[in-house]
C-alpha cells in the first residue's frame, strides 16, 4: 500500500520537483541498516538467567495505537520519546526493551465497518453513487436586498462509475412537508477544487427556506440528493431570508444583508472532504475493490496491525516485535489475560454493578466511553438542578390546552442556593421549546435536548422516549406568570434573554440579579424604558413595564470583598452598562462565582447564616425532597459516537458494571504512589493530582463491539479503556505464549494453548502464587512456566511510560489505579515514571486533513526519509505544551546528514579538501587539547539531555555542538593539520551520540566509514577520556571570541577601504591605496586590576568545595573591602536607577 505523498507537498514542489538524490541515498542507507538489525536481531531482549546479570534493565512502553487506520506523525512524534530513551539506555549497557502492540477493542472499528456497510447498501458497491455534501450558506452569501442566498457544497467523491454532468439546486419554501422546486442548475465543470457555489434568486424576505442539491449523471442516470440545509449555522433557528438590519441577519455567520461584497467565499470543508467511510479508506490509498472486505470488522484487525508494524520498522523503531499482539478475543491469549485481570478486580472489591449515569449512545444502546467517541473525548456528565416554576392561570394561548394540569417550566441551574433571590425568568424568544408529559396531569416545559437527557434518567414515564405534547417558541411565553420555589415574590414573569443557548441546560433560566452579573445587566436593561422598547423589537413581542418595574434586586449572600450585591459591585467596578458587554461580564461572573462559592455566607433563604458551599447541597436536597426541583444530568459538552456522529449522546442511567475509581482507600494508595512517581515535569504531576481528585465510578462494560467478554457476565464486553491499563505486564510473556503470530493464532509454534491460560496460570506467572491448574486442565510444563515467571520478574515494573498529555485524565490515571489493585501487596510493581508530551503541530499549525497538512508516518518516511523525520521530531520540543514539527528542519537535515557522511568518509580517507591530516609523530597543538576537552564536555551534555528526557537539548549538543567544535578545530588547524586520532574519535562519537535520533545514518558511519564490527545501536555509549578542564574551556571560548573580533574588524576595514575608493577603484583623494593588513597585534593585560584580584581572593576564601557553592557571607566581605571600588553604573543598576558611566568607572 503506497500513499500519495503529493497530499502534503507544497505547490512549488508539485510544479518543480527537486532532486531526490540525497534523500534516496538515505533511503538506501535505511534499507541496509534495517536488514542488518533484522539479521542480528538487534532489538530482541530476553531475561537473563537469575543471578547472571547485574547491569540493570530498562522497560519502556507506549500506549498501543488504535488500528482503524495507518499511523501518522502524531503517533511518531510521541513514540520517539520512548524510542530515543530506550536506545540511550541500551547503549549505556542496560538490557533495554521496547515492546509494541496494537489496540482493536471498542466501537471505532465496529462503527467504521457498520458505516461502510450502510454506505454500500445506500449508494452501491464497490463504486458508490454519493450525493454532494450538505449545502451551506457561504460567508457573505445573504443578499436580502436582492432576494437571494448563495449556497455552496462539495462535489461527490464518487458517482458510481458514471460521469457527473450537472447539479440541480432544489428549494423548499415554508416548513417541512412542502414541495421541492428546481431553482438553479450548475454544470459539473463549474466546480473549483471540488467546491461549487450557486446563487439562488427570487427569494422573499421573511420567508423560511430549505435547500438541497441533486446530481445528474451521464446518460440521464439518476444521481443522489444531498441532505437538506434548513437551519441557521448555529442550528437554533429555521433558515430565513431576513431584511437588512434584521436580528437573525445580524447574528448569522454571513454578516448583514445587502449584496455580498466581492465574490462569496468558498465552502469551509468541516470534514476535510472525507464525508464517508469509503472516502477515508480511499485516502489511505486503497482501491475500490480493496475496500469491499472492510464491511467485516475482523478484516480491519487482520489488515491494519501488520501495516502498523511495517511502518514502524520503516521508521527505524527499535522494537522487539516477538512481543507484539493485538487486543480483543480474536487473540485468545490476550483475551485470557484481560479476563484474569477483571477476575482479580472483582475479587478485590473494585468492580460493582448497578445503575450509574454514563455518557450514552442511543444508536448503540450502550455507554459511549472516551475511545468510542467521534467528538467529546474527556467530556463528563454535568448535574443541573431543574427548578419547577409553576405556570399560573390563565396559561398563555399556546399552552391553553393544558389548563387544569400542573405545568412547570424547568429552569436549570448550578446555583440552587441562590433561588431565594429570583426576580424573573429568562427565555430565548426564537428558541424552540417543547411541552413534555411528565406523569398524570403533569407537564414539563424545556428544550428538547434537556428533555431527551431526562428521559434516559427515569424522569419521564417511558425510559428514553420523552412524549412531546406541544412545540412553541420562547416569545410565546413572554410575560407569562410563574410561581418559583423559594422566590420572595408571589409571581414573576418571563422576559427575553438573547444569549441563552438551546444546547445547554433546559434553555430556561431563572434570574438572580444580586449574584449574577449577566442577570443584573439584563435586568437593568429591562428596567430602562428605551432599552425595553428595543428588546421588544428584538423579541418580536411587546414587553410590558408591569413585568419588571415592581421587582427589585434581592440580596442572597455576602462576601468580604464584594458585599451583599456582588453582581452590582462588579458591574459598577468594570463599567458594565449593557448585557452586550460579553467579555466584561465573563470577568465579572468569574469574580462573583469564585468569591461567593468559596467565601460567601448566605443572608437569605432557608439556610441563612451557612457558608455557600454547605448551603448549596442542603438547598438542593430540600427542594428535591419538597417536590420543588428535580436533578438531572447532561454532557457538559458535545459528545457524538463514532457509529453515528450526527446523533448527540445523552447521559443515561443504565445497569452496568463499573470500576469504583475514587474509592477512598484505593485512591489513597494511588496518591501515595504519585508522591514518588517521576513525571519529569511539575505540570504533569499536577495533572495527575487533579485527575485523581475527580475521577470516579467508570462504566467498564458495554453490550456490543470488539473486545473481551466479562468473565462472570458474558452478556457484557469490557470497555476499551478498561482493558488497557496493565497490558504492559502481558508484554513480558507474549513472545513465549503466542509463538510467531501477533494474533495468537499460530498454535504450531505456541508452547502453551490458550485453554491452559487459566486464572491459576496467570496467578503464578504475574503474582508468584503456586501454580494450580484448573480441574480437567492439562498442566503447563514446568520449563515454559518458569521462563515466563522469570521474564515477568526481570522486566517488571515499567521503567517509563510515554504518552500524550491527553491520556492523563483517563488511561494513565486508570493504569495507576489498576496496578494498585492487582499488585496491591507489591508496590514495587507500580510504574516507576511517566513522561507526557503535548500535541505536535506541523509548521506551527494543527495537523488536520482539512488544512492539507496531515502527514502519515509512511508519507513522512518517503518524503523525507526516516532519519530526517526523527531529526525533526527531536527538534520539535519535549514539554507538555504543543510541539512544532518544522518541515524546513526535515528538509535541511537531508542535506546535513548526507554532507556530514561525505565529509567523514573523505576526512578519514585523507581526501577532504578542507581538512588535511597532520603527519604521524608531529607535535601536538594547544587546539588538540581544547578539541579533546570540548568533545568530553559535549558527551556529558548529551548524556544529561537524554537522561532527563530533554531530547532537543541532546540534539543541540550531539549534532550542532559537535559540528561547531569540529569546525573550530578544523579552521584552527589549517597550517598544522588535524590530529588523525582526534578526528576519528570525533567521527565515531558523533555517530554514537546520534544513534538514538538517527540510527540508520549512525549505522552507516559506524560500519561503512569507520569499518567497525557489529551494530552501532548496540555499541557502548561514549565515555569522556578525562575530566573536564574548565580552564581549557574558558580559554577556548576567549580565543574564539577574539578570533571573531579580529575577523569582524578585518571585514569592517575592507568595507571602509572599498567605500573610500573612487571610480576606477582608485582612492578618492588620489593618494596611494592603503596596504591590506596581514597581521594583528593583540594586547593582553598581565594581571587583573587590584580590585578584581581582591574580589577573586574573597570568592576563593568563601568557596565550599563540598557543596560547590560560595557562602552568602562573601557579599558583606566585598562590600566592606576598601580595596574594591564598585563602578557607579553597577550601583545604579542594583538600586534600580538609570546608570551613567564616567571615566572613573574604568
Helices and strands as residue ranges (DSSP letters): G 5-8, H 11-15, H 21-40, E 57-62, E 65-66, H 73-91, E 95-98, E 102-103, H 107-123, E 136-143, E 148-154, E 164-173, E 180-187, G 188-190, E 195-200, E 209-217, G 218-220, E 222-225, H 247-251, H 277-283, H 288-291, G 292-295, H 297-315, G 321-323, H 332-347, E 351-361, E 366-367, G 370-372, E 373-375, E 381-391, G 397-402, E 406-413, G 416-421, E 424-427, E 432-439, E 442-447, H 448-455, E 468-473, G 474-477, E 481-483, E 492-496, E 508-511, H 517-527, H 529-539, G 545-547, E 557-558, H 566-574, H 582-599, E 601-602, H 612-625, E 629-635, E 640-641, E 650-659, H 664-676, H 682-694, E 698-699, E 701-702, E 717-718, H 728-737, G 747-749, G 754-756, H 759-767, H 782-795, E 800-804, G 805-807, I 808-812, H 813-822, G 827-829, E 834-837, E 840-842, E 845-846, H 857-863, H 866-876, E 883-885, H 887-909, H 926-947, H 951-955, I 956-961, H 962-972, H 980-993, H 999-1004, I 1005-1009, G 1016-1018, H 1030-1060, G 1063-1065, H 1090-1101, E 1103-1104, E 1109-1110, H 1114-1119, H 1128-1134, G 1143-1145
